[in-house]
Amino acid sequence: MSSDTNAFGDVFGGWIMGQVDIAGSIAAYRRAGGRVVTVAVNSFEFHQPVLVGDLISCYAQVIRVGRTSLIVHVEVYAERDDGGPQCLKVTEANLTYVAVGDDRRPRAVDAP
């Protein structure tokens, strides 16, 4: 949407960060077997701009599991038709999530 872009037609990085957090939290939720909260963005790299009209796909993978925490790596690809269809890795990030119980306090991550 135009409200998510700058004057040059690039999508705001904050919008991309939100999509990355959603993708990462789904992977963490599935692996933890329940609710998780984001506690850190360990790294975030923007390789290419995301343009209005790009179709983005986010791919998330749990790369480390601790007692209560999980680190998830997320890659974002943009498909665009700029003189011919192409797919570019535009962003990648590592985020840390902590599994929490109903009391919103850290809990042990379930064994696989």
GROMACS elastic network, one bead per residue, 0.5 to 0.9 nm:
[ bonds ]
;  ai    aj funct       b0    kb
    1     4     6  0.54768   500
    1     5     6  0.71086   500
    1    11     6  0.85919   500
    1    52     6  0.74903   500
    2     5     6  0.53203   500
    2     6     6  0.80167   500
    2     9     6  0.79751   500
    2    11     6  0.84442   500
    2    52     6  0.79111   500
    3     6     6  0.80916   500
    4    10     6  0.84637   500
    4    11     6  0.57574   500
    4    12     6  0.57897   500
    4    14     6  0.87714   500
    4    15     6  0.67874   500
    5     8     6  0.76787   500
    5     9     6  0.56474   500
    5    10     6  0.53339   500
    5    12     6  0.52672   500
    5    15     6  0.89148   500
    5    51     6  0.83674   500
    5    52     6  0.76284   500
    6     9     6  0.55636   500
    6    10     6  0.56526   500
    6    11     6  0.65220   500
    6    12     6  0.64666   500
    7    10     6  0.75733   500
    8    11     6  0.89598   500
    9    50     6  0.87116   500
    9    51     6  0.60768   500
    9    52     6  0.61130   500
   10    13     6  0.87141   500
   10    49     6  0.61784   500
   10    50     6  0.56975   500
   10    52     6  0.64384   500
   11    14     6  0.85031   500
   11    15     6  0.71215   500
   11    16     6  0.75770   500
   11    49     6  0.72443   500
   11    50     6  0.54364   500
   11    51     6  0.57522   500
   11    52     6  0.65287   500
   12    15     6  0.54999   500
   12    16     6  0.68419   500
   12    17     6  0.89143   500
   12    49     6  0.88922   500
   12    50     6  0.81933   500
   13    16     6  0.50692   500
   13    17     6  0.61378   500
   13    18     6  0.86997   500
   13    46     6  0.80724   500
   13    49     6  0.85430   500
   13    50     6  0.85217   500
   14    18     6  0.62723   500
   14    19     6  0.87984   500
   15    18     6  0.51380   500
   15    19     6  0.65284   500
   15    20     6  0.87834   500
   16    19     6  0.51438   500
   16    20     6  0.62220   500
   16    21     6  0.86880   500
   16    50     6  0.84179   500
   16    76     6  0.86152   500
   16    91     6  0.83090   500
   17    20     6  0.50160   500
   17    21     6  0.61962   500
   17    22     6  0.86825   500
   17    44     6  0.84488   500
   17    93     6  0.88636   500
   18    21     6  0.51364   500
   18    22     6  0.63101   500
   18    23     6  0.87693   500
   19    22     6  0.50960   500
   19    23     6  0.62646   500
   19    24     6  0.85536   500
   19    58     6  0.76686   500
   20    23     6  0.51682   500
   20    24     6  0.59982   500
   20    25     6  0.84390   500
   20    58     6  0.67805   500
   20    59     6  0.87016   500
   20    60     6  0.83461   500
   20    74     6  0.64916   500
   20    75     6  0.79961   500
   20    76     6  0.76117   500
   20    91     6  0.89251   500
   20    92     6  0.84164   500
   20    93     6  0.76688   500
   20    95     6  0.89758   500
   21    24     6  0.50392   500
   21    25     6  0.58935   500
   21    26     6  0.85413   500
   21    38     6  0.78271   500
   21    74     6  0.85906   500
   21    95     6  0.77515   500
   22    25     6  0.52299   500
   22    26     6  0.63334   500
   22    27     6  0.89323   500
   23    26     6  0.53384   500
   23    27     6  0.66274   500
   23    28     6  0.88329   500
   23    58     6  0.63737   500
   23    59     6  0.70590   500
   23    60     6  0.60685   500
   23    74     6  0.73142   500
   24    27     6  0.53160   500
   24    28     6  0.62018   500
   24    29     6  0.85419   500
   24    58     6  0.87825   500
   24    59     6  0.82834   500
   24    60     6  0.55700   500
   24    61     6  0.75918   500
   24    62     6  0.82163   500
   24    71     6  0.87973   500
   24    72     6  0.58848   500
   24    73     6  0.72601   500
   24    74     6  0.63239   500
   24    94     6  0.85810   500
   24    95     6  0.71888   500
   24    96     6  0.88579   500
   24    97     6  0.85302   500
   25    29     6  0.58184   500
   25    30     6  0.84507   500
   25    35     6  0.89170   500
   25    36     6  0.69356   500
   25    37     6  0.76010   500
   25    38     6  0.74578   500
   25    60     6  0.87965   500
   25    72     6  0.82117   500
   25    95     6  0.89128   500
   25    97     6  0.73409   500
   26    29     6  0.50728   500
   26    30     6  0.61938   500
   26    31     6  0.86635   500
   26    36     6  0.89544   500
   26    60     6  0.82848   500
   27    30     6  0.52971   500
   27    31     6  0.62964   500
   27    32     6  0.85575   500
   27    60     6  0.61951   500
   27    61     6  0.64424   500
   27    62     6  0.65641   500
   27    72     6  0.73671   500
   28    31     6  0.51919   500
   28    32     6  0.58477   500
   28    33     6  0.82720   500
   28    34     6  0.85261   500
   28    35     6  0.85499   500
   28    36     6  0.68275   500
   28    60     6  0.89032   500
   28    61     6  0.83869   500
   28    62     6  0.66593   500
   28    69     6  0.89447   500
   28    70     6  0.65528   500
   28    71     6  0.78892   500
   28    72     6  0.68963   500
   28    96     6  0.88929   500
   28    97     6  0.68351   500
   28    98     6  0.84987   500
   28    99     6  0.82363   500
   29    32     6  0.51659   500
   29    33     6  0.58273   500
   29    34     6  0.52563   500
   29    35     6  0.57583   500
   29    36     6  0.58235   500
   29    97     6  0.89282   500
   29    99     6  0.78258   500
   30    33     6  0.52794   500
   30    34     6  0.68054   500
   30    35     6  0.88561   500
   31    34     6  0.80232   500
   31    62     6  0.76591   500
   31    65     6  0.88707   500
   31    70     6  0.85299   500
   31   109     6  0.79569   500
   31   110     6  0.77739   500
   31   111     6  0.87768   500
   31   112     6  0.75040   500
   32    35     6  0.74828   500
   32    36     6  0.74870   500
   32    65     6  0.88711   500
   32    68     6  0.85464   500
   32    69     6  0.85853   500
   32    70     6  0.79876   500
   32    98     6  0.86917   500
   32    99     6  0.62715   500
   32   108     6  0.83655   500
   32   109     6  0.50308   500
   32   110     6  0.57390   500
   32   111     6  0.82389   500
   32   112     6  0.86577   500
   33    99     6  0.84556   500
   33   109     6  0.73568   500
   33   110     6  0.63580   500
   34    99     6  0.70498   500
   34   100     6  0.76705   500
   34   101     6  0.78792   500
   34   109     6  0.87458   500
   34   110     6  0.89646   500
   35    98     6  0.85253   500
   35    99     6  0.58887   500
   35   100     6  0.57280   500
   35   101     6  0.68563   500
   35   102     6  0.83046   500
   35   104     6  0.87306   500
   36    69     6  0.87340   500
   36    97     6  0.60006   500
   36    98     6  0.53225   500
   36   100     6  0.55804   500
   36   101     6  0.84839   500
   36   106     6  0.88256   500
   37    96     6  0.85273   500
   37    97     6  0.53077   500
   37    98     6  0.54055   500
   37    99     6  0.65847   500
   37   100     6  0.71442   500
   37   104     6  0.89647   500
   38    41     6  0.79407   500
   38    95     6  0.73231   500
   38    96     6  0.60838   500
   38    98     6  0.65900   500
   39    95     6  0.78263   500
   39    96     6  0.57211   500
   39    97     6  0.54893   500
   39    98     6  0.67098   500
   40    43     6  0.88957   500
   40    94     6  0.86659   500
   40    95     6  0.57151   500
   40    96     6  0.50434   500
   40    97     6  0.70974   500
   41    44     6  0.71188   500
   41    93     6  0.75620   500
   41    94     6  0.62589   500
   41    96     6  0.63841   500
   42    71     6  0.88285   500
   42    93     6  0.74267   500
   42    94     6  0.53678   500
   42    95     6  0.54317   500
   42    96     6  0.69757   500
   43    92     6  0.80980   500
   43    93     6  0.52459   500
   43    94     6  0.52306   500
   43    95     6  0.71297   500
   44    91     6  0.73764   500
   44    92     6  0.59528   500
   44    94     6  0.66827   500
   44    95     6  0.85750   500
   45    90     6  0.83836   500
   45    91     6  0.55607   500
   45    92     6  0.54448   500
   45    93     6  0.62265   500
   46    49     6  0.72417   500
   46    90     6  0.59612   500
   46    92     6  0.68636   500
   46    93     6  0.87921   500
   47    89     6  0.70603   500
   47    91     6  0.55270   500
   47    92     6  0.80187   500
   48    88     6  0.77956   500
   48    89     6  0.73492   500
   48    91     6  0.70651   500
   49    90     6  0.65126   500
   49    91     6  0.86128   500
   50    53     6  0.86656   500
   50    54     6  0.65750   500
   50    55     6  0.89600   500
   50    56     6  0.82184   500
   50    78     6  0.68203   500
   50    90     6  0.69400   500
   51    54     6  0.55452   500
   51    55     6  0.89973   500
   51    78     6  0.85938   500
   51    80     6  0.83960   500
   52    55     6  0.87351   500
   53    79     6  0.89420   500
   53    80     6  0.72752   500
   53    81     6  0.88858   500
   54    78     6  0.57503   500
   54    79     6  0.55978   500
   54    80     6  0.50678   500
   54    81     6  0.80854   500
   55    77     6  0.81901   500
   55    78     6  0.54931   500
   55    79     6  0.50748   500
   55    80     6  0.66687   500
   56    76     6  0.66680   500
   56    77     6  0.55193   500
   56    79     6  0.62666   500
   56    80     6  0.89174   500
   57    75     6  0.82485   500
   57    76     6  0.56443   500
   57    77     6  0.52901   500
   57    78     6  0.65268   500
   57    79     6  0.81881   500
   58    74     6  0.66291   500
   58    75     6  0.57274   500
   58    77     6  0.65372   500
   59    73     6  0.82089   500
   59    74     6  0.54779   500
   59    75     6  0.52623   500
   59    76     6  0.64293   500
   59    77     6  0.83224   500
   60    72     6  0.64983   500
   60    73     6  0.56459   500
   60    75     6  0.65626   500
   60    76     6  0.88679   500
   61    71     6  0.86098   500
   61    72     6  0.55066   500
   61    73     6  0.53700   500
   61    74     6  0.65018   500
   61    75     6  0.89154   500
   62    65     6  0.74462   500
   62    70     6  0.68135   500
   62    71     6  0.58830   500
   62    73     6  0.63158   500
   62    74     6  0.88019   500
   63    70     6  0.76175   500
   63    71     6  0.57501   500
   63    72     6  0.55855   500
   63    73     6  0.64579   500
   64    69     6  0.82953   500
   64    70     6  0.55887   500
   64    71     6  0.50819   500
   64    72     6  0.71628   500
   65    68     6  0.77624   500
   65    69     6  0.60372   500
   65    71     6  0.65679   500
   65   109     6  0.78425   500
   66    70     6  0.59929   500
   66    71     6  0.84817   500
   66   108     6  0.85262   500
   66   109     6  0.75040   500
   67    70     6  0.84043   500
   67   107     6  0.81000   500
   67   108     6  0.53882   500
   67   109     6  0.58864   500
   67   110     6  0.87666   500
   68    97     6  0.85069   500
   68    98     6  0.56079   500
   68    99     6  0.55879   500
   68   100     6  0.79994   500
   68   106     6  0.62403   500
   68   107     6  0.56466   500
   68   109     6  0.51631   500
   68   110     6  0.88858   500
   69    96     6  0.67708   500
   69    97     6  0.55510   500
   69    99     6  0.61695   500
   69   106     6  0.85007   500
   69   107     6  0.88721   500
   69   108     6  0.80973   500
   69   109     6  0.71346   500
   70    95     6  0.82588   500
   70    96     6  0.56511   500
   70    97     6  0.52815   500
   70    98     6  0.63382   500
   70    99     6  0.79566   500
   70   109     6  0.83631   500
   71    94     6  0.66057   500
   71    95     6  0.55854   500
   71    97     6  0.63808   500
   71    98     6  0.89209   500
   72    93     6  0.81638   500
   72    94     6  0.55543   500
   72    95     6  0.53763   500
   72    96     6  0.64258   500
   72    97     6  0.78154   500
   73    92     6  0.73112   500
   73    93     6  0.57534   500
   73    95     6  0.66573   500
   74    91     6  0.82066   500
   74    92     6  0.55143   500
   74    93     6  0.52824   500
   74    94     6  0.63430   500
   74    95     6  0.80754   500
   75    89     6  0.70997   500
   75    90     6  0.78762   500
   75    91     6  0.58929   500
   75    93     6  0.66317   500
   76    88     6  0.84649   500
   76    89     6  0.58418   500
   76    90     6  0.57521   500
   76    91     6  0.50127   500
   76    92     6  0.60607   500
   76    93     6  0.87740   500
   77    87     6  0.64553   500
   77    88     6  0.53542   500
   77    90     6  0.54898   500
   77    91     6  0.70950   500
   77    92     6  0.89761   500
   78    86     6  0.81788   500
   78    87     6  0.55648   500
   78    88     6  0.53323   500
   78    89     6  0.64403   500
   78    90     6  0.63903   500
   79    85     6  0.70210   500
   79    86     6  0.56910   500
   79    88     6  0.65203   500
   80    83     6  0.89819   500
   80    84     6  0.80092   500
   80    85     6  0.57058   500
   80    86     6  0.55769   500
   80    87     6  0.64748   500
   80    88     6  0.82435   500
   81    84     6  0.50420   500
   81    86     6  0.62303   500
   81    87     6  0.88108   500
   82    85     6  0.64657   500
   82    86     6  0.73958   500
   83    86     6  0.87843   500
   89    92     6  0.78582   500
   98   106     6  0.64760   500
   98   107     6  0.79924   500
   98   108     6  0.89903   500
   98   109     6  0.84845   500
   99   104     6  0.87283   500
   99   105     6  0.81887   500
   99   106     6  0.56625   500
   99   107     6  0.56499   500
   99   108     6  0.68658   500
   99   109     6  0.62402   500
  100   103     6  0.74609   500
  100   104     6  0.51123   500
  100   105     6  0.51239   500
  100   107     6  0.51095   500
  100   108     6  0.80823   500
  100   109     6  0.87974   500
  101   104     6  0.51332   500
  101   105     6  0.57819   500
  101   106     6  0.64645   500
  101   107     6  0.58743   500
  102   105     6  0.75964   500
  103   106     6  0.86387   500
  104   107     6  0.86975   500
  107   110     6  0.89593   500
  108   111     6  0.88104   500
  109   112     6  0.89021   500
